[in-house]
Amino acid sequence: MGRFGKILFWSCSAAAVFCLFGGGGNVWAAREKPVRVAGELLVQYRTGVAKEALDGEFTRLGAMMSEEIPGIGVRRIKVNEANRERIKATLAKHPKVKFVEDNFMATAVTVPDDSIYSSQWHLPKISAPLGWDISTGTTTVSIAVIDSGVDPTHPDLAAKLIPGYNFVAYNTDTHDVAGHGTAVAGSAGALGDNGLGVAGVAWHNPIMPLVVLDSSGSGSYSAISSAITWAADRGAKVINLSLAGPYASSTLQDAVNYAWGKGVVIIAAAANEATSTPYYPAACDNVVAVSASDTYDKLASFSNYGAWIDVAAPGVTIYSTNNGGGYGAWNGTSFSSPITAGMAALIWSVNPLLSNSEVVDILKQGTDDLGAPGFDTSFGFGRINLYKGLTLALGYAPAPDTEPPVSAITAPAAGVTLSSQVGILVSASDNVAVSRVDFFVDGALLGSDQTVPYSVDWDAAQAADGWYTLTAVAYDAAGNVGAAKPVQVLVSHPVDSEAPRVVLVGLADGMTIGTKLTVQVQATDNVGISRLELYLDGVLKVARDGIAALTFVWNTRKLGAGAHEIKALAFDAAGNVGEARVTMYR
């Protein structure tokens, strides 16, 4: 396929396989847990109030003292559950009561009952159990897994899959052709707390399977780029790319920019070559590049690294879903990436008002600093921490966006002379996102563009000669405006003084005319022929507009003896005339 034709994926392995099936019922249903102790209230007297002072009140209300919590003077009282709210309201108004409240229940940090969860070391490492106390996901935030497909019957994934597409076979069959995609999908979002197999990071977020890799584990940049834009157009909020190649690509970058412009977060594996060489799409702009950490919080021996890394996530012995319904342990940045993608989906689940740039910012802030203090080339901003990230997302209140976009006209260059159609190109960027760019010629709106690269065409051939000022204005969603520096260009249409050249093909002075004569006229011009005319003995026989050649058959049986003139005229748009004539005899 050539230097840019193929992209290779994972470099990972399934170290062990478990074939575990079972379970049943509604795997989406969450277990209900009591939030308070039935028939109990907690009461604290005001300072200086003796215990006996309220005993009679408790008896009158039908409540009974159970115990006092030493040191803080809070009494636990038992009440009839049916009367609990009435008693609570009465005590709340009592002048000798400081507060009264329900005896709420606390639960252990969320630990799913999935049968292999105890082997999933990476989930406690990223504080997933604490994070799950905040959110286990929502069905409104989907994750596109661009890979080798996903097993549609796997019991830990089947209920989560939404329609996808196969960009290798060009159909809707998204079965996993290599096994890799199923494991990646499980790392991001296998059903959790369903008594079966493993837990992913985002339990309830749908998975959109998109096939770009064949059974050998390779796929074209074009297929990957098509899948990225397809996912963005169909509402995916997070895209995971557990695939990598060492070559940069404008096509890949444009696809990423397209998805980013639609508000998508794109996560990609750094690759497993133990090199600082940038791998793509992880090293593309607007992509979160993820390296792999091990059980000791060290950089995994196989993981790529470099200044292009954004965050790290566990990538060694990651238990996940296997193609065919089983489970296995996998290694590679291919699994660090979907673990991070799952976190991005949960961030959006708890705060759907966030922009994609804010989600990425939270991903980077919600980390544990490993390696050298601050940003480093092994772990980027640090190893992800789900609890920190979700806590940040809950309280995230960004300042109003007052920063205008930055824009510049990149073509045509200032001072150039134009005489025909030209593309006006603008580069535009924003701290959040550019929503559109408007293009103006001498203050009049020429057109608008909403996608990168921002451009419109201007037909300078239709403009009068003279100087024109080109301007462009970029807008973001907050209404901020960034105007590009004006560019002045000269429109000049050169005066055409060159006459067309015309030929009477095969005819020459002195030739004899028979009973039939075929006359062929051919003309050329430095700009273009606008009209051809053919005369016989001074009489116009043929006239055609917009052509540069014609053929005329002349019946000369009745032509008198002697000399006869054949003349052809060719005209251009400037009015220049070219002529060819011959004198023939009968």
DOPAMI-726665 format. One line per field, with one value per residue (C-alpha): residue in three letters; x, y, z. Coordinates in steps of 0.1 Angstrom, whole numbers, plus 5000, padded with zeros to 4 digits. Example, Ala and Ser with C-alpha at 12.3 -4.5 7.8 and 13.67 -1.06 7.14 Angstrom:
<midrens>
r: c(ala; ser)
xx: c(5123; 5137)
yy: c(4955; 4989)
zz: c(5078; 5071)
</midrens>
This chain:
<midrens>
r: c(met; gly; arg; phe; gly; lys; ile; leu; phe; trp; ser; cys; ser; ala; ala; ala; val; phe; cys; leu; phe; gly; gly; gly; gly; asn; val; trp; ala; ala; arg; glu; lys; pro; val; arg; val; ala; gly; glu; leu; leu; val; gln; tyr; arg; thr; gly; val; ala; lys; glu; ala; leu; asp; gly; glu; phe; thr; arg; leu; gly; ala; met; met; ser; glu; glu; ile; pro; gly; ile; gly; val; arg; arg; ile; lys; val; asn; glu; ala; asn; arg; glu; arg; ile; lys; ala; thr; leu; ala; lys; his; pro; lys; val; lys; phe; val; glu; asp; asn; phe; met; ala; thr; ala; val; thr; val; pro; asp; asp; ser; ile; tyr; ser; ser; gln; trp; his; leu; pro; lys; ile; ser; ala; pro; leu; gly; trp; asp; ile; ser; thr; gly; thr; thr; thr; val; ser; ile; ala; val; ile; asp; ser; gly; val; asp; pro; thr; his; pro; asp; leu; ala; ala; lys; leu; ile; pro; gly; tyr; asn; phe; val; ala; tyr; asn; thr; asp; thr; his; asp; val; ala; gly; his; gly; thr; ala; val; ala; gly; ser; ala; gly; ala; leu; gly; asp; asn; gly; leu; gly; val; ala; gly; val; ala; trp; his; asn; pro; ile; met; pro; leu; val; val; leu; asp; ser; ser; gly; ser; gly; ser; tyr; ser; ala; ile; ser; ser; ala; ile; thr; trp; ala; ala; asp; arg; gly; ala; lys; val; ile; asn; leu; ser; leu; ala; gly; pro; tyr; ala; ser; ser; thr; leu; gln; asp; ala; val; asn; tyr; ala; trp; gly; lys; gly; val; val; ile; ile; ala; ala; ala; ala; asn; glu; ala; thr; ser; thr; pro; tyr; tyr; pro; ala; ala; cys; asp; asn; val; val; ala; val; ser; ala; ser; asp; thr; tyr; asp; lys; leu; ala; ser; phe; ser; asn; tyr; gly; ala; trp; ile; asp; val; ala; ala; pro; gly; val; thr; ile; tyr; ser; thr; asn; asn; gly; gly; gly; tyr; gly; ala; trp; asn; gly; thr; ser; phe; ser; ser; pro; ile; thr; ala; gly; met; ala; ala; leu; ile; trp; ser; val; asn; pro; leu; leu; ser; asn; ser; glu; val; val; asp; ile; leu; lys; gln; gly; thr; asp; asp; leu; gly; ala; pro; gly; phe; asp; thr; ser; phe; gly; phe; gly; arg; ile; asn; leu; tyr; lys; gly; leu; thr; leu; ala; leu; gly; tyr; ala; pro; ala; pro; asp; thr; glu; pro; pro; val; ser; ala; ile; thr; ala; pro; ala; ala; gly; val; thr; leu; ser; ser; gln; val; gly; ile; leu; val; ser; ala; ser; asp; asn; val; ala; val; ser; arg; val; asp; phe; phe; val; asp; gly; ala; leu; leu; gly; ser; asp; gln; thr; val; pro; tyr; ser; val; asp; trp; asp; ala; ala; gln; ala; ala; asp; gly; trp; tyr; thr; leu; thr; ala; val; ala; tyr; asp; ala; ala; gly; asn; val; gly; ala; ala; lys; pro; val; gln; val; leu; val; ser; his; pro; val; asp; ser; glu; ala; pro; arg; val; val; leu; val; gly; leu; ala; asp; gly; met; thr; ile; gly; thr; lys; leu; thr; val; gln; val; gln; ala; thr; asp; asn; val; gly; ile; ser; arg; leu; glu; leu; tyr; leu; asp; gly; val; leu; lys; val; ala; arg; asp; gly; ile; ala; ala; leu; thr; phe; val; trp; asn; thr; arg; lys; leu; gly; ala; gly; ala; his; glu; ile; lys; ala; leu; ala; phe; asp; ala; ala; gly; asn; val; gly; glu; ala; arg; val; thr; met; tyr; arg)
xx: c(5000; 5030; 5043; 5010; 4988; 4986; 4985; 4994; 4976; 4982; 5015; 4998; 4989; 4963; 4982; 4954; 4919; 4889; 4856; 4830; 4794; 4762; 4742; 4709; 4681; 4685; 4722; 4715; 4695; 4714; 4710; 4689; 4707; 4690; 4699; 4689; 4680; 4643; 4626; 4655; 4665; 4696; 4690; 4714; 4703; 4713; 4742; 4732; 4701; 4700; 4692; 4661; 4647; 4636; 4628; 4592; 4589; 4602; 4576; 4548; 4558; 4561; 4599; 4624; 4660; 4683; 4719; 4741; 4772; 4800; 4818; 4793; 4761; 4740; 4711; 4699; 4661; 4637; 4604; 4575; 4585; 4550; 4554; 4590; 4585; 4560; 4582; 4612; 4593; 4581; 4616; 4631; 4609; 4617; 4636; 4659; 4669; 4699; 4692; 4674; 4682; 4678; 4702; 4716; 4734; 4769; 4780; 4814; 4832; 4816; 4831; 4814; 4806; 4821; 4837; 4872; 4872; 4897; 4922; 4916; 4944; 4942; 4908; 4916; 4949; 4930; 4906; 4877; 4857; 4857; 4848; 4819; 4804; 4799; 4789; 4790; 4779; 4749; 4734; 4736; 4774; 4786; 4822; 4832; 4857; 4875; 4893; 4887; 4851; 4833; 4818; 4781; 4771; 4796; 4776; 4795; 4790; 4760; 4735; 4757; 4763; 4748; 4749; 4783; 4799; 4826; 4850; 4869; 4840; 4818; 4788; 4771; 4787; 4808; 4818; 4853; 4877; 4908; 4898; 4915; 4885; 4864; 4892; 4895; 4857; 4856; 4884; 4864; 4830; 4823; 4791; 4800; 4784; 4764; 4780; 4799; 4834; 4851; 4841; 4850; 4854; 4822; 4795; 4765; 4779; 4770; 4798; 4797; 4818; 4836; 4858; 4889; 4914; 4914; 4922; 4959; 4956; 4962; 4941; 4944; 4945; 4916; 4894; 4904; 4897; 4864; 4855; 4864; 4842; 4814; 4814; 4815; 4785; 4765; 4768; 4797; 4811; 4843; 4864; 4890; 4919; 4939; 4960; 4992; 5015; 5048; 5038; 5021; 4991; 4972; 4942; 4943; 4948; 4919; 4896; 4906; 4901; 4866; 4856; 4871; 4852; 4820; 4828; 4843; 4871; 4896; 4918; 4946; 4973; 5009; 5020; 5043; 5077; 5096; 5106; 5101; 5093; 5058; 5031; 4999; 4970; 4981; 5006; 4980; 4968; 4935; 4942; 4949; 4980; 4981; 5012; 5011; 5020; 5026; 5016; 5045; 5035; 5065; 5064; 5057; 5088; 5070; 5054; 5063; 5071; 5079; 5068; 5037; 5023; 4994; 4985; 4992; 4970; 4976; 4985; 5000; 4979; 4946; 4918; 4891; 4865; 4877; 4861; 4839; 4826; 4855; 4880; 4918; 4947; 4961; 4992; 4997; 4989; 4959; 4943; 4957; 4938; 4902; 4906; 4912; 4883; 4860; 4871; 4863; 4829; 4822; 4834; 4808; 4782; 4784; 4786; 4771; 4776; 4813; 4830; 4855; 4884; 4871; 4869; 4905; 4915; 4899; 4916; 4949; 4941; 4926; 4958; 4984; 5018; 5043; 5079; 5095; 5075; 5050; 5047; 5072; 5078; 5069; 5035; 5026; 5005; 5003; 4984; 4947; 4926; 4889; 4878; 4898; 4885; 4849; 4852; 4867; 4839; 4812; 4826; 4839; 4828; 4850; 4852; 4830; 4847; 4858; 4888; 4883; 4894; 4927; 4924; 4946; 4942; 4968; 4960; 4961; 4991; 4989; 4997; 4993; 4976; 4945; 4926; 4906; 4889; 4909; 4904; 4906; 4920; 4919; 4935; 4915; 4918; 4902; 4906; 4874; 4863; 4857; 4821; 4824; 4844; 4829; 4847; 4843; 4855; 4855; 4831; 4805; 4799; 4812; 4804; 4809; 4826; 4821; 4848; 4885; 4901; 4881; 4878; 4856; 4861; 4861; 4858; 4881; 4875; 4841; 4855; 4865; 4901; 4914; 4924; 4902; 4904; 4899; 4888; 4877; 4861; 4861; 4834; 4832; 4801; 4803; 4800; 4836; 4849; 4884; 4890; 4919; 4944; 4930; 4948; 4948; 4950; 4950; 4925; 4939; 4927; 4954; 4943; 4940; 4955; 4964; 4943; 4932; 4951; 4928; 4936; 4917; 4928; 4943; 4933; 4958; 4957; 4954; 4938; 4911; 4876; 4857; 4820; 4821; 4845; 4849; 4861; 4876; 4883; 4905; 4913; 4934; 4938; 4958; 4925; 4897; 4877; 4843; 4830; 4838; 4825; 4830; 4825; 4823; 4827; 4819; 4787; 4784; 4777; 4783; 4785; 4791; 4796; 4818; 4836; 4871; 4866; 4839; 4835; 4813; 4806; 4801; 4782; 4801; 4783; 4766; 4796; 4807; 4841; 4869; 4883; 4864; 4874; 4870; 4875; 4873; 4872; 4879; 4869; 4879; 4861; 4882; 4870; 4903; 4898; 4920; 4915; 4924; 4916; 4924; 4916; 4906; 4895; 4868)
yy: c(5000; 5023; 5046; 5061; 5032; 5010; 5015; 4987; 4982; 4967; 4948; 4933; 4898; 4879; 4862; 4841; 4832; 4825; 4812; 4824; 4825; 4829; 4855; 4867; 4892; 4929; 4936; 4974; 4974; 4989; 4973; 4994; 5002; 5018; 5054; 5056; 5034; 5029; 5040; 5060; 5096; 5114; 5143; 5167; 5189; 5225; 5233; 5231; 5210; 5180; 5146; 5143; 5176; 5159; 5124; 5133; 5149; 5117; 5096; 5120; 5117; 5079; 5079; 5059; 5068; 5041; 5054; 5085; 5089; 5097; 5130; 5148; 5144; 5131; 5108; 5080; 5075; 5049; 5059; 5043; 5046; 5057; 5087; 5094; 5126; 5140; 5134; 5148; 5180; 5184; 5180; 5204; 5231; 5223; 5251; 5227; 5207; 5219; 5196; 5164; 5143; 5109; 5082; 5079; 5047; 5047; 5020; 5005; 5021; 5006; 4973; 4954; 4917; 4907; 4874; 4884; 4919; 4909; 4904; 4938; 4956; 4986; 4997; 5003; 5018; 5046; 5050; 5036; 5023; 5058; 5072; 5048; 5062; 5094; 5078; 5045; 5062; 5072; 5060; 5095; 5095; 5069; 5057; 5048; 5020; 5022; 4989; 4953; 4951; 4939; 4905; 4913; 4883; 4888; 4887; 4917; 4938; 4927; 4949; 4980; 4979; 5005; 5004; 5008; 5002; 4981; 5002; 4972; 4952; 4983; 4969; 4969; 4937; 4947; 4913; 4912; 4899; 4898; 4898; 4931; 4953; 4932; 4934; 4972; 4977; 4957; 4978; 5010; 4998; 4962; 4959; 4963; 4948; 4922; 4892; 4882; 4884; 4918; 4955; 4982; 5018; 5032; 5006; 5022; 5041; 5027; 5013; 5021; 4994; 5006; 4982; 4995; 4967; 4934; 4899; 4906; 4937; 4964; 4990; 5020; 5056; 5063; 5037; 5051; 5087; 5077; 5060; 5091; 5114; 5087; 5085; 5123; 5127; 5101; 5115; 5097; 5118; 5099; 5081; 5055; 5046; 5017; 5016; 5034; 5041; 5060; 5083; 5116; 5122; 5153; 5131; 5117; 5151; 5166; 5138; 5144; 5182; 5175; 5154; 5179; 5207; 5187; 5185; 5150; 5139; 5116; 5093; 5072; 5047; 5059; 5025; 4998; 5004; 5018; 5048; 5086; 5087; 5102; 5076; 5086; 5093; 5097; 5125; 5144; 5177; 5175; 5139; 5127; 5105; 5078; 5059; 5027; 5024; 4991; 4977; 4996; 5030; 5028; 5033; 4999; 4985; 4985; 5019; 5048; 5081; 5117; 5153; 5144; 5122; 5137; 5112; 5076; 5047; 5011; 4989; 4956; 4925; 4942; 4916; 4923; 4907; 4882; 4875; 4845; 4853; 4846; 4868; 4873; 4894; 4918; 4941; 4973; 5009; 4996; 4991; 5022; 5042; 5028; 5029; 5067; 5068; 5053; 5080; 5107; 5092; 5093; 5129; 5139; 5116; 5137; 5171; 5170; 5208; 5205; 5212; 5187; 5209; 5211; 5173; 5170; 5196; 5176; 5144; 5161; 5176; 5144; 5126; 5113; 5128; 5100; 5102; 5136; 5163; 5180; 5172; 5146; 5126; 5092; 5100; 5134; 5151; 5119; 5086; 5091; 5090; 5085; 5098; 5130; 5135; 5130; 5153; 5180; 5175; 5179; 5212; 5224; 5260; 5275; 5312; 5327; 5323; 5358; 5348; 5355; 5332; 5339; 5340; 5348; 5348; 5323; 5327; 5346; 5366; 5403; 5423; 5395; 5401; 5380; 5376; 5343; 5322; 5319; 5301; 5323; 5302; 5311; 5295; 5299; 5286; 5291; 5282; 5262; 5258; 5279; 5277; 5294; 5318; 5345; 5358; 5394; 5412; 5450; 5446; 5425; 5390; 5364; 5332; 5312; 5280; 5259; 5232; 5230; 5240; 5272; 5284; 5300; 5306; 5341; 5345; 5374; 5371; 5387; 5416; 5449; 5458; 5475; 5469; 5448; 5442; 5406; 5402; 5372; 5369; 5338; 5332; 5308; 5295; 5321; 5349; 5360; 5374; 5373; 5393; 5384; 5411; 5424; 5414; 5436; 5421; 5436; 5424; 5430; 5416; 5421; 5438; 5412; 5426; 5394; 5383; 5346; 5324; 5307; 5281; 5267; 5231; 5217; 5246; 5269; 5296; 5283; 5249; 5236; 5232; 5200; 5193; 5192; 5210; 5202; 5233; 5228; 5258; 5256; 5286; 5292; 5322; 5332; 5335; 5318; 5318; 5334; 5331; 5316; 5328; 5313; 5333; 5320; 5347; 5373; 5356; 5344; 5307; 5296; 5314; 5296; 5310; 5295; 5270; 5269; 5246; 5238; 5218; 5229; 5208; 5231; 5217; 5234; 5218; 5251; 5272; 5293; 5291; 5314; 5325; 5320; 5333; 5313; 5333; 5324; 5349; 5340; 5364; 5365; 5381; 5413; 5418; 5408; 5392; 5366; 5359; 5332; 5333; 5314; 5319; 5288; 5281; 5263)
zz: c(5000; 5001; 5028; 5038; 5028; 5059; 5096; 5120; 5152; 5186; 5194; 5224; 5235; 5253; 5282; 5294; 5284; 5305; 5291; 5316; 5308; 5328; 5344; 5333; 5338; 5330; 5331; 5330; 5362; 5392; 5426; 5449; 5482; 5512; 5518; 5555; 5585; 5587; 5619; 5632; 5637; 5650; 5674; 5691; 5720; 5723; 5746; 5783; 5778; 5801; 5788; 5809; 5795; 5763; 5776; 5782; 5748; 5732; 5751; 5741; 5704; 5706; 5702; 5723; 5731; 5718; 5725; 5727; 5705; 5729; 5726; 5703; 5723; 5694; 5704; 5682; 5687; 5674; 5659; 5641; 5604; 5595; 5618; 5611; 5590; 5615; 5645; 5626; 5617; 5653; 5668; 5642; 5656; 5693; 5710; 5728; 5697; 5677; 5648; 5638; 5608; 5592; 5601; 5566; 5553; 5541; 5517; 5509; 5479; 5448; 5441; 5413; 5416; 5382; 5386; 5374; 5389; 5416; 5388; 5373; 5392; 5369; 5381; 5418; 5405; 5387; 5417; 5396; 5426; 5442; 5408; 5403; 5435; 5414; 5381; 5362; 5330; 5309; 5276; 5261; 5258; 5233; 5226; 5191; 5190; 5157; 5155; 5142; 5152; 5184; 5192; 5190; 5212; 5241; 5273; 5287; 5256; 5236; 5255; 5250; 5212; 5189; 5151; 5135; 5101; 5084; 5064; 5052; 5037; 5032; 5050; 5084; 5096; 5126; 5139; 5152; 5126; 5148; 5184; 5193; 5190; 5214; 5241; 5235; 5238; 5271; 5286; 5278; 5288; 5296; 5317; 5354; 5385; 5365; 5382; 5351; 5338; 5339; 5345; 5320; 5331; 5317; 5325; 5308; 5279; 5245; 5222; 5185; 5167; 5135; 5116; 5099; 5106; 5087; 5101; 5099; 5121; 5096; 5079; 5056; 5067; 5044; 5062; 5096; 5085; 5071; 5104; 5124; 5103; 5103; 5141; 5145; 5121; 5140; 5175; 5191; 5219; 5224; 5198; 5207; 5183; 5196; 5164; 5153; 5124; 5123; 5094; 5096; 5073; 5064; 5057; 5092; 5107; 5087; 5099; 5135; 5130; 5115; 5146; 5170; 5153; 5160; 5197; 5199; 5222; 5204; 5224; 5208; 5218; 5218; 5203; 5216; 5200; 5231; 5212; 5214; 5177; 5173; 5162; 5146; 5151; 5187; 5178; 5157; 5169; 5189; 5200; 5235; 5233; 5260; 5271; 5292; 5329; 5348; 5382; 5398; 5383; 5359; 5322; 5306; 5289; 5255; 5257; 5234; 5251; 5242; 5245; 5224; 5252; 5271; 5299; 5309; 5319; 5329; 5300; 5315; 5322; 5315; 5318; 5293; 5270; 5243; 5209; 5213; 5247; 5270; 5289; 5288; 5299; 5274; 5272; 5252; 5249; 5230; 5264; 5281; 5254; 5259; 5297; 5292; 5267; 5293; 5318; 5292; 5287; 5324; 5327; 5301; 5318; 5350; 5333; 5298; 5294; 5291; 5257; 5243; 5252; 5288; 5289; 5277; 5303; 5330; 5318; 5321; 5355; 5369; 5371; 5396; 5389; 5381; 5371; 5371; 5389; 5365; 5328; 5316; 5285; 5300; 5315; 5301; 5328; 5348; 5352; 5350; 5382; 5376; 5410; 5406; 5371; 5380; 5411; 5388; 5363; 5390; 5401; 5368; 5363; 5336; 5332; 5305; 5271; 5262; 5240; 5204; 5176; 5158; 5120; 5090; 5053; 5039; 5002; 4980; 4991; 4995; 4964; 4938; 4905; 4897; 4865; 4870; 4897; 4930; 4963; 4994; 5023; 5060; 5090; 5122; 5157; 5191; 5227; 5225; 5188; 5157; 5147; 5112; 5091; 5069; 5038; 5025; 4993; 4997; 5027; 5008; 5021; 4996; 5016; 5048; 5057; 5089; 5084; 5082; 5058; 5057; 5021; 4995; 4957; 4942; 4904; 4898; 4861; 4866; 4886; 4871; 4870; 4902; 4938; 4961; 4999; 5011; 5048; 5069; 5103; 5125; 5152; 5181; 5199; 5226; 5199; 5201; 5168; 5154; 5122; 5100; 5088; 5054; 5023; 4992; 4957; 4922; 4896; 4861; 4828; 4802; 4769; 4742; 4710; 4694; 4665; 4661; 4637; 4611; 4585; 4555; 4558; 4526; 4503; 4484; 4458; 4422; 4430; 4408; 4420; 4411; 4414; 4452; 4476; 4513; 4533; 4567; 4590; 4621; 4644; 4675; 4698; 4729; 4748; 4729; 4697; 4700; 4664; 4630; 4596; 4562; 4529; 4493; 4467; 4493; 4504; 4541; 4540; 4576; 4610; 4643; 4678; 4705; 4682; 4669; 4639; 4613; 4581; 4551; 4520; 4489; 4459; 4430; 4400; 4390; 4397; 4367; 4352; 4364; 4397; 4430; 4465; 4498; 4530; 4567; 4596; 4633; 4661; 4698; 4727; 4724; 4688; 4672; 4638; 4620; 4583; 4558; 4521; 4489; 4452; 4433; 4397; 4379)
</midrens>
